[in-house]
Amino acid sequence: MPSLAGGVHLISLVRAGDHTECEELFGFVRSNQDTYPVGVMCRLLKVSKSGFYDWRDRPMSAHERRDVELAALVHTVYERSRRTYGARRVHAEFRELYGVRVGRKRVARLMRTAGLKGVQKKRFWCTTKSGDMERWAPDLVERQFVADRPNALWVADVTYVPTAEGFLYLAIVLDVFSRLIVGWAMAARLSSHLVQVALDMAYAQRTPREVIHHSDHGSEYTAIAFGTRCTQLGVRPSMGSVGDCFDNAMAESVWRSR
């Protein structure tokens, strides 16, 4: 790396950071020097004006200089997208908006070097896998989500909660009369045990008599173990039709507020 007067290295003239950050800051100044005063940009970016001119005039390969210019443009597009664009969309902006022809792999490399990442859409994770038809319970509710007393009708559902370590599954039991969640359970695996734990909590808190437990046809609700537990507790299972969210709309509406 070239030195300035007194043996001070170029990198020492910019704010704390690695060589890549130094190159990108100076590249930004160079790309915009026809629009804004160099001194003003250097002051705002907290870099040395003399260091910029030294960097600009030192020998540099055409490929390196082009990388610096492209990196500055990458930052411009990325910031304008509110830090949401990934390499594919930044590359498309280069071509469509700026008329810049460059490989997408090069854009991806520049973004990776600068630590820029696009925002990905959340993956849809289906939590309802229909169980065996012979174990389906009849629909005792028929979309009439009303109750004249507590613990006459419960509705239940399962959703997933994304975490840094993977998905957690959350099962709830909701009392239709009070609109309160009377039972819930969470686990790393979707199973009939999960919904049984939620049912047991609801029963322990309310001790109902012949309450209707309405859910979808998920395999966790049609499992023999869950049906057996309902029989033991005197709970009457009920299930809506397959593939129709309105048949369990009240339970599913809980997830909208999370």
ROZA-631440 format. One line per 8 residues: number of its first residue (from 0); for each residue z, x, y of C-alpha. Coordinates in Angstrom, 3 decimals. Layout:
BEGIN
NUM) Z X Y ~ ... .
//
This chain:
BEGIN
0) 0.000 0.000 0.000 ~ -0.909 1.419 3.430 ~ 1.823 2.482 5.860 ~ 2.183 1.926 9.569 ~ 3.649 4.294 12.177 ~ 6.971 5.763 11.149 ~ 6.228 5.215 7.431 ~ 7.109 1.489 7.523 .
8) 5.281 -0.356 4.756 ~ 3.203 -3.385 5.576 ~ 5.266 -5.653 3.343 ~ 8.378 -4.894 5.421 ~ 6.773 -6.491 8.463 ~ 6.770 -9.988 6.999 ~ 9.579 -12.294 5.978 ~ 11.237 -11.753 2.617 .
16) 8.797 -12.374 -0.217 ~ 6.444 -10.669 -2.631 ~ 3.008 -9.158 -2.057 ~ 1.311 -12.473 -2.849 ~ 3.177 -14.278 -0.059 ~ 2.247 -11.513 2.407 ~ -1.426 -11.803 1.521 ~ -1.390 -15.592 1.791 .
24) 0.298 -15.632 5.197 ~ -2.118 -13.122 6.656 ~ -5.000 -14.968 4.966 ~ -3.927 -18.182 6.648 ~ -3.866 -16.485 10.052 ~ -7.309 -15.000 9.469 ~ -8.782 -18.342 8.349 ~ -7.505 -20.113 11.458 .
32) -7.830 -17.435 14.127 ~ -10.888 -19.144 15.624 ~ -8.804 -22.279 16.217 ~ -5.316 -21.009 17.100 ~ -4.053 -17.866 18.871 ~ -3.164 -15.115 16.422 ~ 0.085 -14.370 18.245 ~ 1.261 -17.981 18.052 .
40) 0.524 -18.271 14.319 ~ 2.224 -14.963 13.556 ~ 5.318 -16.044 15.477 ~ 5.496 -19.399 13.691 ~ 4.942 -17.823 10.287 ~ 7.424 -15.064 11.116 ~ 4.986 -12.237 10.415 ~ 4.084 -9.171 12.451 .
48) 1.013 -9.461 14.673 ~ 0.345 -5.739 14.382 ~ 0.865 -6.009 10.643 ~ -1.789 -8.731 10.496 ~ -4.363 -6.575 12.305 ~ -3.519 -3.632 10.065 ~ -4.004 -5.849 7.004 ~ -7.246 -7.304 8.366 .
56) -8.775 -3.878 9.038 ~ -7.702 -2.095 5.861 ~ -10.225 -1.690 3.019 ~ -10.228 -4.661 0.697 ~ -12.630 -5.739 -2.025 ~ -14.809 -8.757 -1.391 ~ -13.186 -10.576 -4.312 ~ -9.661 -9.956 -2.979 .
64) -10.609 -11.050 0.523 ~ -12.238 -14.176 -0.849 ~ -9.104 -14.944 -2.885 ~ -6.997 -14.746 0.267 ~ -9.307 -17.109 2.135 ~ -9.399 -19.546 -0.776 ~ -5.612 -19.404 -1.142 ~ -5.226 -20.444 2.486 .
72) -7.624 -23.343 1.921 ~ -5.733 -24.302 -1.232 ~ -2.540 -24.602 0.831 ~ -4.331 -26.717 3.442 ~ -5.670 -29.192 0.864 ~ -2.392 -29.237 -1.053 ~ -0.273 -29.968 2.026 ~ -2.664 -32.671 3.229 .
80) -2.294 -34.372 -0.145 ~ 1.468 -34.428 0.464 ~ 1.874 -31.838 -2.277 ~ 0.506 -34.124 -4.994 ~ -2.905 -32.653 -5.888 ~ -3.374 -30.507 -8.960 ~ -6.119 -27.932 -9.522 ~ -8.722 -30.527 -10.524 .
88) -8.372 -32.583 -7.352 ~ -8.053 -29.533 -5.085 ~ -11.261 -28.191 -6.640 ~ -12.984 -31.521 -5.984 ~ -11.877 -31.419 -2.318 ~ -13.308 -27.900 -1.998 ~ -16.688 -29.136 -3.138 ~ -16.857 -32.583 -1.510 .
96) -15.074 -32.016 1.801 ~ -15.627 -28.331 2.572 ~ -18.791 -27.605 0.612 ~ -17.060 -24.633 -1.044 ~ -18.460 -23.691 -4.442 ~ -15.843 -22.015 -6.573 ~ -14.748 -22.269 -10.186 ~ -11.941 -24.610 -11.089 .
104) -10.210 -21.876 -13.100 ~ -10.078 -19.763 -9.957 ~ -8.467 -22.611 -8.024 ~ -5.976 -23.098 -10.868 ~ -5.134 -19.385 -10.833 ~ -4.570 -19.371 -7.072 ~ -2.335 -22.422 -7.303 ~ -0.392 -20.936 -10.187 .
112) 0.106 -17.681 -8.302 ~ 1.356 -19.593 -5.261 ~ 3.656 -21.781 -7.367 ~ 1.833 -25.004 -6.421 ~ 1.862 -27.874 -8.912 ~ 0.299 -31.303 -8.789 ~ 2.211 -34.512 -9.420 ~ 1.354 -36.099 -12.756 .
120) 1.460 -39.791 -13.443 ~ 4.327 -40.849 -15.615 ~ 3.288 -41.335 -19.189 ~ 3.699 -44.881 -20.487 ~ 5.962 -44.900 -23.485 ~ 5.828 -47.987 -25.648 ~ 9.264 -49.044 -26.895 ~ 8.118 -52.130 -28.812 .
128) 6.717 -51.640 -32.310 ~ 6.498 -54.951 -34.086 ~ 8.493 -55.270 -37.289 ~ 7.535 -57.005 -40.539 ~ 6.439 -60.601 -40.030 ~ 8.624 -61.941 -42.826 ~ 11.709 -60.856 -40.897 ~ 10.743 -62.485 -37.605 .
136) 13.242 -64.991 -36.226 ~ 12.066 -68.334 -34.774 ~ 11.758 -68.760 -31.013 ~ 14.835 -70.798 -30.059 ~ 14.319 -70.294 -26.309 ~ 10.622 -71.012 -25.593 ~ 10.857 -69.368 -22.146 ~ 13.697 -71.678 -21.061 .
144) 16.030 -68.989 -19.746 ~ 18.822 -71.327 -18.690 ~ 22.351 -71.844 -19.946 ~ 25.062 -74.342 -18.974 ~ 27.933 -72.060 -19.968 ~ 28.701 -68.386 -20.587 ~ 27.786 -66.913 -23.979 ~ 25.385 -69.674 -24.924 .
152) 22.278 -67.495 -24.602 ~ 21.909 -63.733 -24.544 ~ 18.643 -61.877 -23.987 ~ 18.122 -58.296 -25.102 ~ 15.629 -55.490 -24.609 ~ 15.174 -51.712 -24.885 ~ 13.640 -49.250 -22.443 ~ 13.379 -45.474 -22.158 .
160) 14.833 -43.203 -19.486 ~ 13.009 -39.874 -18.915 ~ 15.314 -36.874 -18.526 ~ 14.831 -33.126 -18.247 ~ 15.532 -32.795 -21.981 ~ 13.374 -35.698 -23.184 ~ 13.618 -39.472 -23.445 ~ 16.807 -41.469 -23.838 .
168) 16.600 -45.050 -25.060 ~ 18.710 -47.729 -23.413 ~ 19.433 -51.095 -25.050 ~ 21.053 -53.965 -23.165 ~ 22.346 -57.480 -23.848 ~ 22.325 -59.863 -20.865 ~ 24.238 -63.131 -20.592 ~ 21.816 -65.697 -19.142 .
176) 24.519 -67.847 -17.532 ~ 26.262 -65.092 -15.550 ~ 23.276 -62.682 -15.371 ~ 25.678 -59.896 -16.348 ~ 24.961 -57.120 -18.819 ~ 27.629 -57.698 -21.444 ~ 26.565 -54.974 -23.866 ~ 24.632 -51.739 -23.738 .
184) 24.007 -48.552 -25.702 ~ 22.069 -45.312 -25.222 ~ 20.694 -42.824 -27.746 ~ 18.056 -40.124 -28.134 ~ 16.335 -42.104 -30.903 ~ 15.109 -45.686 -31.012 ~ 16.612 -47.414 -34.037 ~ 18.278 -50.585 -35.242 .
192) 21.635 -48.818 -34.887 ~ 21.062 -48.562 -31.121 ~ 20.648 -52.329 -30.651 ~ 23.527 -53.010 -33.049 ~ 25.852 -50.934 -30.872 ~ 24.778 -52.939 -27.804 ~ 25.327 -56.196 -29.719 ~ 28.750 -55.068 -30.935 .
200) 29.821 -54.238 -27.378 ~ 28.699 -57.649 -26.146 ~ 30.513 -59.394 -28.980 ~ 33.711 -57.386 -28.456 ~ 33.764 -58.326 -24.761 ~ 32.858 -62.004 -25.113 ~ 33.666 -63.111 -28.735 ~ 31.181 -66.010 -28.534 .
208) 30.606 -68.847 -30.961 ~ 27.033 -69.258 -32.242 ~ 25.426 -67.549 -29.278 ~ 21.634 -67.214 -29.337 ~ 20.437 -63.599 -29.175 ~ 16.841 -63.565 -27.912 ~ 14.602 -60.467 -28.074 ~ 11.061 -59.323 -28.769 .
216) 9.662 -58.490 -32.228 ~ 10.540 -54.792 -32.029 ~ 11.208 -53.203 -35.407 ~ 14.765 -52.408 -34.321 ~ 15.466 -56.145 -33.929 ~ 13.645 -57.190 -37.125 ~ 15.450 -54.560 -39.217 ~ 17.497 -55.888 -42.142 .
224) 20.598 -54.097 -40.857 ~ 20.415 -55.846 -37.487 ~ 19.816 -59.256 -39.080 ~ 22.788 -58.706 -41.382 ~ 24.999 -57.804 -38.424 ~ 23.978 -60.974 -36.571 ~ 24.935 -63.024 -39.641 ~ 28.317 -61.305 -39.861 .
232) 29.060 -62.071 -36.197 ~ 27.710 -65.610 -36.268 ~ 24.961 -64.718 -33.777 ~ 21.686 -66.705 -33.974 ~ 18.634 -64.400 -33.624 ~ 15.656 -65.643 -31.632 ~ 12.327 -63.925 -30.916 ~ 9.400 -64.751 -28.665 .
240) 5.735 -64.463 -29.601 ~ 4.042 -61.115 -30.165 ~ 2.454 -59.303 -27.215 ~ 3.647 -61.780 -24.559 ~ 6.022 -60.279 -21.986 ~ 6.869 -63.713 -20.557 ~ 8.669 -64.665 -23.768 ~ 11.365 -62.116 -22.946 .
248) 10.822 -61.946 -19.186 ~ 14.457 -62.223 -18.126 ~ 15.559 -59.197 -20.144 ~ 12.538 -57.133 -19.109 ~ 13.112 -57.959 -15.414 ~ 16.311 -55.896 -15.544 ~ 14.255 -52.683 -15.689 ~ 12.548 -53.430 -12.372 .
256) 15.782 -52.699 -10.516 ~ 16.519 -49.346 -12.158 .
//
